[in-house]
Amino acid sequence: MCGRITQYRKAQEYMEALHVPAAVSEEAAAREPSYNTPPGSTPWLIHFLDPSGPMIDTVKWGYRPRWAAEKGIPLAINARIEKAATGRYFRHMWLHGRVLVPADGWYEWTGKAGHKQPWYIRRKSDEPMFLAAITNVRLDRENPEGSGFVIVTAAADAGMVDIHDRRPVVLSPDDARMWLDPDLPAEQAEHLARSMAVPADEFTWHAVSKAVNRVGNSTPELIAPVDPDALADAEDEEA
């Protein structure tokens, strides 16, 4: 997963699709929907970190503890499911920081550097999706520099592998509610993420305009289908 999502619905629409009554933080209420949400920004995040119940909040996309920064380790935006549950880098987040990223779809890029073609992936039903994620952020303490969340990814399957070899773990509303439950044992959460992710045949994808490459762009036109061959021909003519 390259790292760009859309959150173009209203915050409350995601909660309604999840069938969970939740509080909305002031920051989440003030945030505008987006057709182009990159790492380093503060997307909507659904969590159960407050004892009073579920909340939709805004949290920075990306995680890097101080020791990792000192060693020059890049900012992490994704966590591979093969290591996230047991590796020391993410295990504490898996145990105590399972959260959800609501989204409508995500972008991937194919091709050679300088000529990469963006693609948009969404559910065929166009329903909101819930991406499994983990965070080290806590509401009852001052969070250290580098705090944030990462999206859990798994190997792509079926035709989706032609777009990218990794994909986010997308959960159905029922499974997403289980993932969010802080009382769910870590081993069961791992089984859930590995076994119950929405399968590739429930998604569809199409080429989109390279305007999505510019992070500042955020309009509905970004997810409109385009003809990649026509774009390539136009680039050849310009060259």
ZIJOVEN-V442756 format. One record per residue. N is the residue number from 1. RES is the residue in one small letter. SS is DSSP state (h for helix, s for strand, l for the rest). PHI is phi in whole degrees, -180 to 180 (999 if undefined). OMEGA is omega in degrees with one decimal (* if undefined). Layout:
N	RES	SS	PHI	OMEGA
N	RES	SS	PHI	OMEGA
This chain:
1	m	l	999	-174.3
2	c	l	-75	175.9
3	g	l	108	173.1
4	r	s	-159	-178.0
5	i	s	-129	171.5
6	t	s	-116	172.9
7	q	s	-138	-172.0
8	y	l	-96	173.3
9	r	l	-82	174.1
10	k	l	-77	-176.2
11	a	h	-54	-176.1
12	q	h	-66	178.9
13	e	h	-65	177.3
14	y	h	-67	179.7
15	m	h	-66	177.6
16	e	h	-65	178.3
17	a	h	-69	178.8
18	l	h	-81	-178.9
19	h	l	61	178.5
20	v	l	-132	173.5
21	p	l	-73	-175.5
22	a	l	-144	173.6
23	a	s	-77	177.6
24	v	s	-119	-179.7
25	s	l	-68	178.2
26	e	h	-60	-179.6
27	e	h	-65	179.8
28	a	h	-68	179.9
29	a	h	-65	-177.6
30	a	h	-85	-176.3
31	r	l	-75	179.3
32	e	l	-91	173.7
33	p	l	-58	-175.1
34	s	s	-142	173.9
35	y	s	-99	-174.5
36	n	s	-159	-174.9
37	t	s	-104	-175.4
38	p	s	-102	169.5
39	p	l	-57	-177.9
40	g	l	91	176.2
41	s	l	-90	-177.6
42	t	s	-122	-179.7
43	p	s	-71	170.8
44	w	s	-68	179.7
45	l	s	-139	177.7
46	i	s	-104	-176.8
47	h	s	-140	176.9
48	f	l	-126	-176.6
49	l	l	-83	178.0
50	d	l	-99	-179.0
51	p	l	-57	-177.8
52	s	l	-74	177.5
53	g	l	135	-177.8
54	p	l	-62	179.5
55	m	s	-146	169.2
56	i	s	-102	-169.9
57	d	s	-136	172.2
58	t	s	-119	-177.9
59	v	s	-140	-179.4
60	k	s	-65	176.7
61	w	s	-87	-179.3
62	g	l	139	-177.6
63	y	s	-146	173.6
64	r	l	-158	178.2
65	p	l	-66	-175.0
66	r	h	-58	-177.3
67	w	h	-62	178.7
68	a	h	-70	178.2
69	a	h	-63	-179.8
70	e	h	-65	178.6
71	k	l	-90	179.3
72	g	l	78	178.0
73	i	l	-74	-176.5
74	p	l	-63	174.7
75	l	l	-61	176.9
76	a	s	-89	175.6
77	i	l	-117	177.9
78	n	s	-132	175.4
79	a	s	-131	179.1
80	r	s	-69	-178.2
81	i	h	-62	-179.0
82	e	h	-64	-177.3
83	k	h	-125	-171.0
84	a	h	-61	-175.0
85	a	l	-76	-174.0
86	t	l	-123	-179.1
87	g	l	-69	-173.7
88	r	l	-69	-177.7
89	y	l	-68	-174.1
90	f	l	-119	-169.4
91	r	h	-59	-178.6
92	h	h	-65	177.7
93	m	h	-74	178.3
94	w	h	-63	-177.7
95	l	h	-70	-169.2
96	h	h	-128	-175.5
97	g	l	-141	178.2
98	r	s	-77	-176.1
99	v	s	-139	-179.8
100	l	s	-127	171.6
101	v	s	-107	175.8
102	p	s	-74	-178.3
103	a	s	-156	175.2
104	d	l	-106	179.3
105	g	s	178	176.7
106	w	s	-145	-178.4
107	y	s	-108	170.3
108	e	s	-134	179.4
109	w	s	-127	175.0
110	t	s	-126	176.4
111	g	l	104	-177.3
112	k	l	-85	178.4
113	a	l	-55	-178.7
114	g	l	91	-179.6
115	h	l	-137	-176.2
116	k	l	-71	179.5
117	q	s	-102	177.2
118	p	s	-80	178.0
119	w	s	-129	177.2
120	y	s	-114	-176.9
121	i	s	-119	178.7
122	r	s	-147	174.9
123	r	s	-73	178.7
124	k	l	-59	179.0
125	s	l	-75	-176.2
126	d	l	63	175.5
127	e	l	-73	171.9
128	p	l	-61	177.8
129	m	s	-117	-178.5
130	f	s	-123	-176.5
131	l	s	-91	176.2
132	a	s	-65	-179.0
133	a	s	-147	177.8
134	i	s	-137	-176.9
135	t	s	-143	172.1
136	n	l	-103	-178.6
137	v	l	-71	176.3
138	r	l	-132	-177.5
139	l	l	-85	-174.2
140	d	l	-100	-178.8
141	r	l	-155	174.0
142	e	l	-83	-175.4
143	n	l	-85	-177.2
144	p	l	-68	176.2
145	e	l	-58	-178.3
146	g	l	95	179.8
147	s	l	-73	178.7
148	g	l	168	178.6
149	f	s	-130	173.6
150	v	s	-131	178.8
151	i	s	-93	179.8
152	v	s	-79	-178.9
153	t	s	-122	176.8
154	a	s	-134	177.2
155	a	s	-65	176.9
156	a	l	-71	178.1
157	d	l	-135	-179.3
158	a	h	52	-175.4
159	g	h	-71	-177.2
160	m	h	-64	-179.1
161	v	h	-65	177.4
162	d	h	-68	179.6
163	i	l	-91	178.6
164	h	l	-163	-177.6
165	d	l	-83	177.0
166	r	s	-127	176.0
167	r	s	-149	177.6
168	p	s	-69	174.3
169	v	l	-79	-179.1
170	v	s	-101	-177.3
171	l	s	-112	172.6
172	s	l	-68	178.8
173	p	h	-54	-179.5
174	d	h	-63	-179.4
175	d	h	-72	178.2
176	a	h	-64	178.3
177	r	h	-65	177.0
178	m	h	-66	179.5
179	w	h	-58	-176.7
180	l	h	-74	-175.5
181	d	l	-67	-178.2
182	p	l	-67	179.6
183	d	l	-87	178.5
184	l	l	-71	179.9
185	p	l	-58	-176.9
186	a	h	-57	-179.1
187	e	h	-65	178.5
188	q	h	-70	176.9
189	a	h	-64	178.2
190	e	h	-65	178.1
191	h	h	-61	179.3
192	l	h	-59	-177.3
193	a	h	-67	-178.6
194	r	h	-77	-169.8
195	s	h	-104	-170.3
196	m	l	-113	177.8
197	a	l	-61	177.7
198	v	l	-59	-175.4
199	p	l	-71	-175.7
200	a	h	-60	-176.0
201	d	h	-73	175.1
202	e	h	-96	179.9
203	f	s	-114	172.5
204	t	s	-135	-179.2
205	w	s	-148	179.7
206	h	s	-152	177.8
207	a	s	-70	179.0
208	v	l	-132	-178.1
209	s	l	-64	177.1
210	k	h	-73	174.6
211	a	h	-61	179.7
212	v	h	-68	179.8
213	n	h	-62	178.8
214	r	l	-87	-173.9
215	v	l	-58	-177.1
216	g	l	-70	178.5
217	n	l	-79	178.3
218	s	l	-156	179.7
219	t	l	-137	179.7
220	p	h	-58	-179.3
221	e	h	-63	-177.9
222	l	h	-64	-177.3
223	i	h	-101	179.3
224	a	l	-73	179.7
225	p	l	-64	174.1
226	v	l	-133	176.7
227	d	l	-92	-177.3
228	p	h	-63	179.1
229	d	h	-67	178.5
230	a	h	-65	178.4
231	l	h	-65	179.9
232	a	h	-65	178.8
233	d	h	-63	180.0
234	a	h	-65	178.6
235	e	h	-66	179.3
236	d	h	-65	179.3
237	e	h	-67	179.4
238	e	h	-67	179.8
239	a	l	-70	*
